[in-house]
Amino acid sequence: MTSDNSNSSADEQPKIKRQLIQPRTLKGFRDYLPESMIPRERLIDIARKVYRSYGFSPIDTPTLEYLEILTGKGGAETDRQLYRFEDHGGRNVGMRFDLTVPLARFVAQHINTLGTPFKRYHIAPVWRGENTQRGRYREFMQCDFDTIGTLSVAADIETGLVINDLFEEIGFDRFTVHVNNRQVLTGLLEQIGVAEQATAILRSLDKLTKIGPERTANEMVKTAGITAEQAEQVLAITTLAGSNQEILENLKPLVAQSELGTAGIDRLQQILDGLAAGGVPPERIKLDVSIARGLDYYTGVIFETFLDDLPDIGSVCSGGRYDNLAELYTKQQLPGIGASLGLDRLLAAMDELEMIDKVKTPADILVVYFEKDQLNKYLEIAADLRQAGWAVEVYPDAKKLGKQLKYADGRGFQYALIAGGDELQRDVCQIKNLQTGESVEYPLSSVATDMK
């Protein structure tokens, strides 16, 4: 008779050693820890608040679009940076590189339902396979607002007003909104006889601050096929200095033979007057004829916003008018204007300027779990505090006071609520200010309102 060794044999089989996968993120992408996400969400909340205050409504569009929707809309460089692939259905698709091109498709598809003018905001991630740089990644968030369906200068002015209010609400008082008009630039090109090469010239001009005038001129000659003298004439316009009014006056003879250029100057004057009427301090608006914006779809006014205390980080809010973007999707004229807050670049700047509180929790108060048999009482106290508008966390274990206070300090809580057996018997608690170390006794019945 033989014994059944099947079970013992199975137990004795060697265990397969599993190869661990190294946890890592792709180059140009990143994880967001709480101390990063909390200020991000704060800025997003501020953007929503400001956009809504002007009547902009939220929308959303898919991450993926048909490739034909995206290609050729932002220029050759953007096409190179586009994440594209063939999906399981054999369709050529791409990941959106901005929120404006999907908007053009969106309004062309839904405008009969939406009506005009249509004011929207859209806060969502976009993707570009570009080289990473300070404050810029391959996946980044855009916070856009746009007005579709009107050519009115009122929409141009409102865009500048929103930018001003947005940065004031975030907490900046030292920033400058640079303003130009593509019509003026195009008018100049008409006057010197190179209008047909406008796209290549303006792409080169957009690099002026990065590569300098000499290399910009050389690139114009190389990519646009214009002469060195014509390149100098284009760059001459960027050296105009003085007040906004002085620059406007100096621009007039440079585009006097161009109807488009003259109209662009008139439009700029209306925008400057409107921004002043809307309460924007004049020193915050700078007429800057050198800015062109690299994307091909801009046709009119353009905006770029710089922080006075950190200008080298680049523009942190940009945009402009695009009157022909939707023409590829519909025969209906759907002019538009808008701008986008560069959330990640702005956060990098704020971190450098030490404007971000280093906290790892959105809660204001930690309720210390002091007495093990009083959990329900602590939960009741926390509920009362939340009802009064405080954000509150209850520590989950009845550990030593020092350990809980160390946890609270490390997470960045403003206050700790401490109530031991003696305090609970007297229906009071101690509120410890974790920044100053000061403690104040409050009645439990009114602590939620007394702390306000």
C-alpha positions in Angstrom: 0.0 0.0 0.0 1.5 3.4 -1.0 0.8 6.6 0.8 -0.7 9.7 -0.9 2.1 12.3 -0.9 0.3 14.7 -3.3 -0.3 17.4 -0.6 3.3 17.2 0.8 4.7 17.4 -2.7 2.8 20.5 -3.5 3.9 22.1 -0.2 7.5 21.3 -1.0 7.5 22.9 -4.5 9.9 25.8 -4.6 8.3 29.3 -4.5 8.8 31.4 -7.6 10.6 34.6 -6.8 8.7 37.5 -8.3 10.7 40.2 -9.9 9.7 43.6 -8.5 8.9 46.4 -10.9 10.8 49.5 -10.3 8.3 52.3 -9.4 9.2 55.3 -11.5 7.5 58.1 -13.6 8.1 58.8 -17.3 10.5 61.6 -18.1 8.6 64.9 -18.3 5.8 63.6 -16.1 5.4 63.7 -12.4 3.4 62.6 -9.3 1.7 65.2 -7.1 2.1 64.8 -3.4 -0.4 66.6 -1.1 2.0 69.5 -0.5 1.9 70.0 -4.3 -1.7 69.3 -4.9 -3.1 71.7 -2.2 -1.7 74.9 -3.8 -2.6 73.6 -7.3 -6.2 73.1 -6.2 -6.2 76.5 -4.6 -5.2 78.2 -7.8 -7.8 76.2 -9.8 -10.5 77.2 -7.3 -9.5 80.9 -7.7 -9.5 80.6 -11.5 -13.0 79.0 -11.4 -14.2 81.8 -9.1 -12.8 84.6 -11.3 -14.0 83.0 -14.6 -17.5 82.5 -13.2 -17.6 86.1 -11.9 -17.5 87.2 -15.6 -20.2 84.7 -16.7 -17.9 82.0 -18.2 -19.5 78.5 -18.1 -17.6 75.2 -17.6 -17.2 72.6 -20.4 -15.1 69.5 -20.9 -13.8 67.6 -24.0 -12.2 64.2 -24.5 -8.4 63.7 -24.0 -8.3 62.1 -27.4 -9.3 63.6 -30.7 -9.2 62.4 -34.3 -5.7 63.2 -35.5 -7.0 65.4 -38.3 -8.7 67.7 -35.7 -5.3 68.4 -34.0 -2.7 68.4 -36.8 -1.8 71.6 -38.6 -3.5 73.9 -36.1 -0.6 75.0 -33.9 2.2 74.9 -36.3 4.9 72.5 -37.4 6.6 72.5 -33.9 3.4 71.6 -32.2 2.7 68.8 -34.7 6.1 67.3 -33.9 5.3 67.4 -30.2 1.9 65.8 -30.6 1.3 62.4 -28.9 -0.3 60.3 -31.6 -1.1 56.7 -32.2 -3.5 54.2 -33.8 -6.2 53.0 -31.5 -7.8 49.5 -31.3 -10.3 50.5 -34.0 -7.5 51.4 -36.4 -8.3 55.1 -36.1 -5.5 57.7 -36.1 -5.9 59.7 -32.9 -3.9 62.3 -30.9 -3.8 63.6 -27.3 -4.8 67.3 -27.1 -1.8 69.7 -27.0 -4.0 72.6 -25.8 -7.6 73.4 -25.1 -8.2 75.9 -27.8 -8.2 73.5 -30.8 -10.6 71.1 -29.2 -12.8 74.1 -28.4 -12.9 75.0 -32.1 -14.2 71.5 -32.9 -16.6 71.7 -29.9 -18.2 75.0 -30.8 -18.5 74.0 -34.5 -20.3 70.8 -33.4 -22.6 72.3 -30.7 -23.0 76.0 -31.6 -26.6 75.7 -32.6 -27.4 74.5 -29.1 -25.0 76.8 -27.3 -25.9 80.1 -29.1 -23.6 83.1 -29.4 -21.8 84.8 -27.8 -20.7 81.7 -25.9 -18.4 82.1 -22.9 -16.6 79.0 -21.6 -13.8 78.0 -19.3 -12.0 74.7 -19.4 -9.5 73.5 -16.8 -7.8 70.2 -17.8 -4.5 68.6 -18.6 -2.8 68.7 -22.0 0.2 66.9 -23.4 3.2 67.9 -25.5 6.3 65.8 -26.2 8.7 68.7 -25.8 11.9 69.1 -23.9 11.3 69.8 -20.2 12.2 73.1 -18.7 11.8 75.0 -15.5 8.1 75.0 -14.6 7.2 73.1 -17.8 6.4 69.4 -18.2 5.1 67.1 -21.0 1.8 66.9 -19.1 0.5 70.1 -17.7 -2.7 71.8 -16.7 -4.3 74.6 -18.6 -6.9 76.9 -17.2 -8.6 78.5 -20.3 -11.4 81.0 -20.7 -12.8 82.0 -24.1 -15.6 84.0 -25.7 -16.8 82.7 -29.0 -19.1 84.3 -31.6 -18.3 88.0 -31.4 -15.8 90.4 -33.1 -16.5 93.1 -30.5 -13.6 94.9 -28.9 -15.6 94.5 -25.6 -14.5 90.8 -25.6 -10.9 91.8 -26.1 -11.0 94.2 -23.2 -12.8 91.7 -21.0 -10.0 89.2 -21.6 -7.5 91.7 -20.2 -9.8 92.5 -17.2 -10.1 88.8 -16.4 -6.3 88.4 -16.4 -5.9 91.4 -14.1 -8.5 90.1 -11.7 -7.1 86.6 -11.8 -3.6 87.6 -10.6 -4.9 90.0 -8.1 -7.1 87.3 -6.6 -4.1 84.9 -6.5 -2.2 87.5 -4.5 0.0 89.3 -6.9 0.3 93.1 -7.2 3.5 93.2 -9.2 2.8 91.9 -12.7 2.6 93.3 -16.2 0.3 92.3 -19.0 2.0 92.7 -22.4 -0.4 93.6 -25.2 0.1 93.6 -29.0 -2.0 93.1 -32.1 -1.2 90.6 -34.9 -2.9 93.0 -37.3 -0.2 95.6 -36.6 2.6 93.1 -37.3 0.9 91.8 -40.4 0.4 95.4 -41.5 4.1 96.1 -41.2 4.9 93.0 -43.2 2.4 94.2 -45.9 4.1 97.6 -46.0 7.6 96.1 -46.6 6.3 93.5 -49.1 6.7 90.3 -47.2 3.1 89.5 -46.1 3.1 86.1 -47.8 5.9 85.0 -45.5 4.0 86.2 -42.4 3.6 82.8 -40.7 7.4 82.0 -40.8 8.4 85.5 -39.8 6.1 85.7 -36.8 7.2 82.3 -35.6 10.7 83.5 -35.7 9.8 86.8 -34.0 8.1 84.8 -31.2 11.6 83.5 -30.2 13.1 87.0 -29.9 13.4 87.1 -26.1 14.9 83.6 -26.1 17.5 83.8 -28.8 18.1 87.5 -29.2 17.7 89.8 -32.2 20.7 88.6 -34.3 19.7 85.0 -34.3 16.1 85.9 -34.8 17.0 87.9 -37.9 19.1 85.0 -39.2 16.2 82.6 -38.7 13.9 84.9 -40.5 16.2 85.0 -43.5 16.7 81.3 -43.4 13.1 80.1 -42.8 11.1 82.9 -44.4 13.4 83.6 -47.3 13.4 87.4 -46.8 16.5 89.6 -47.1 18.6 90.7 -44.2 17.4 94.3 -44.7 13.8 93.2 -44.5 14.5 91.2 -41.3 16.0 94.4 -39.8 12.9 96.3 -40.7 10.8 93.8 -38.9 13.0 93.9 -35.8 13.1 97.7 -35.8 9.5 97.8 -34.7 10.4 95.8 -31.6 12.8 98.5 -30.4 10.1 101.2 -30.0 10.1 102.5 -26.5 8.3 105.0 -24.3 4.8 105.1 -22.9 2.0 103.1 -24.5 0.7 106.3 -26.2 4.1 107.2 -27.5 4.6 103.7 -29.0 1.2 103.9 -30.7 2.1 107.2 -32.2 5.4 105.9 -33.5 3.7 102.9 -35.0 1.3 104.8 -37.1 3.8 105.8 -39.9 5.3 102.3 -40.0 1.9 100.8 -41.1 0.3 103.9 -42.7 0.0 102.2 -46.1 -1.7 99.1 -44.6 -5.4 99.2 -43.9 -5.0 96.2 -41.7 -2.2 97.7 -39.7 -4.0 101.0 -39.2 -7.1 99.1 -38.0 -4.8 97.2 -35.6 -3.5 100.4 -34.0 -7.1 101.7 -33.6 -8.1 98.5 -31.9 -5.1 98.7 -29.5 -6.2 102.2 -28.6 -9.7 101.0 -27.8 -8.3 98.1 -25.7 -6.0 100.4 -23.7 -8.8 102.8 -23.0 -11.2 100.0 -22.0 -8.7 98.4 -19.6 -8.2 101.8 -17.9 -12.0 102.3 -17.7 -12.3 98.8 -16.1 -9.9 99.8 -13.3 -6.7 98.2 -14.4 -3.7 100.3 -13.2 -2.0 101.8 -16.3 1.4 100.6 -15.2 0.2 97.0 -15.4 -0.4 97.2 -19.2 2.6 97.4 -21.5 2.2 97.8 -25.3 4.9 95.3 -26.5 5.2 95.1 -30.3 7.8 92.3 -30.0 5.3 89.7 -28.8 3.8 87.6 -31.6 2.7 84.3 -30.0 4.0 81.3 -31.8 0.7 79.5 -32.6 -0.5 80.1 -36.1 -4.2 80.7 -35.2 -3.9 84.2 -33.6 -5.3 87.0 -35.8 -5.7 90.0 -33.5 -4.9 91.2 -30.0 -2.5 89.0 -28.1 -1.6 89.0 -24.3 1.3 87.7 -22.3 1.6 88.2 -18.6 4.9 88.5 -16.7 5.7 88.6 -13.0 7.7 91.7 -12.2 9.7 89.9 -9.5 10.5 86.9 -11.7 10.3 87.9 -15.4 12.8 85.3 -16.6 10.3 82.4 -15.9 8.4 83.6 -18.9 4.7 84.3 -19.5 2.4 82.8 -16.9 -0.9 83.8 -18.7 -1.2 84.1 -22.5 -3.7 84.2 -25.2 -5.3 86.3 -27.9 -7.9 86.6 -30.6 -8.4 83.9 -33.2 -11.0 84.7 -35.8 -10.5 81.8 -38.2 -9.8 78.7 -36.1 -13.2 77.1 -36.5 -13.4 77.6 -40.3 -12.0 74.1 -40.9 -15.0 72.6 -39.1 -17.9 74.8 -40.1 -18.9 77.5 -42.7 -20.4 79.6 -39.9 -18.1 82.4 -38.8 -17.1 81.8 -35.2 -14.5 84.3 -34.1 -13.1 83.9 -30.7 -10.8 85.3 -28.0 -9.4 83.9 -24.8 -6.4 83.2 -22.6 -4.9 80.5 -20.6 -3.4 80.5 -17.1 -0.1 78.6 -17.1 -0.8 76.8 -13.8 2.4 74.8 -13.5 4.7 77.6 -14.5 3.0 79.9 -12.1 3.2 77.5 -9.2 7.0 77.1 -9.9 7.3 80.9 -9.8 5.3 81.1 -6.6 7.4 78.5 -5.0 10.5 80.4 -5.9 9.0 83.6 -4.5 8.1 81.7 -1.3 4.4 82.4 -1.8 3.3 78.8 -1.1 2.6 77.5 2.4 4.3 74.2 3.0 1.3 72.1 4.2 0.4 68.5 3.7 -3.3 68.7 4.7 -6.2 70.9 3.7 -7.6 70.7 7.3 -7.3 73.6 9.7 -7.7 71.7 13.0 -6.4 68.4 14.4 -8.6 67.0 17.2 -6.3 65.1 19.5 -7.5 61.6 20.5 -6.6 62.0 24.2 -8.9 59.7 26.1 -9.3 56.3 24.6 -12.9 55.8 25.8 -14.0 59.2 24.5 -13.8 58.6 20.7 -17.5 59.4 20.1 -17.1 62.7 22.0 -14.2 63.7 19.8 -16.1 62.8 16.7 -19.0 64.9 18.0 -16.7 67.9 18.6 -15.3 67.5 15.1 -18.7 67.4 13.5 -19.7 70.7 15.3 -16.5 72.3 14.0 -17.2 71.2 10.4 -20.7 72.4 10.7 -19.3 75.9 11.4 -17.1 75.7 8.4 -13.8 74.4 9.7 -11.9 71.6 8.1 -11.1 69.1 10.8 -9.3 65.8 11.2 -9.6 63.5 14.2 -6.4 61.6 15.0 -7.3 57.8 14.6 -5.4 56.4 17.6 -5.2 57.3 21.3 -1.5 57.8 21.4 0.8 60.1 23.4 0.0 63.8 23.1 3.5 64.6 21.9 3.3 62.1 19.0 0.0 63.6 17.9 1.2 67.1 18.1 4.3 66.2 16.1 2.0 64.7 13.5 0.0 67.9 13.5 3.0 70.1 13.2 4.5 68.0 10.4 1.3 68.2 8.3 0.9 71.9 8.7 -2.3 72.1 10.7 -3.0 75.6 12.1 -4.5 74.4 15.3 -4.7 71.4 17.6 -7.8 70.9 19.8 -6.9 69.2 23.0 -9.5 67.9 25.5 -8.4 65.4 28.2 -10.6 64.0 31.0 -10.4 67.2 33.1 -11.4 69.4 30.1 -14.2 67.1 29.1 -15.7 67.1 32.6 -15.7 70.9 32.5 -17.0 71.0 28.9 -14.0 73.0 27.7 -11.0 72.4 25.4 -7.6 73.9 24.7 -6.9 75.3 21.2 -3.2 75.3 20.6 -2.0 77.6 17.8 0.7 75.4 16.2 2.5 78.4 14.6 2.8 80.5 17.8 2.6 77.8 20.4 -0.1 79.7 22.3 -3.0 77.9 23.9 -6.4 79.3 24.7 -9.3 77.6 26.6 -12.7 77.7 25.0 -16.1 76.2 26.0 -16.9 73.2 23.9 -20.4 74.5 23.3 -19.1 77.6 21.4 -15.5 76.8 20.3 -16.6 76.5 16.7 -17.8 80.1 16.6 -15.5 81.6 19.2 -12.4 80.7 17.1 -13.7 82.7 14.1 
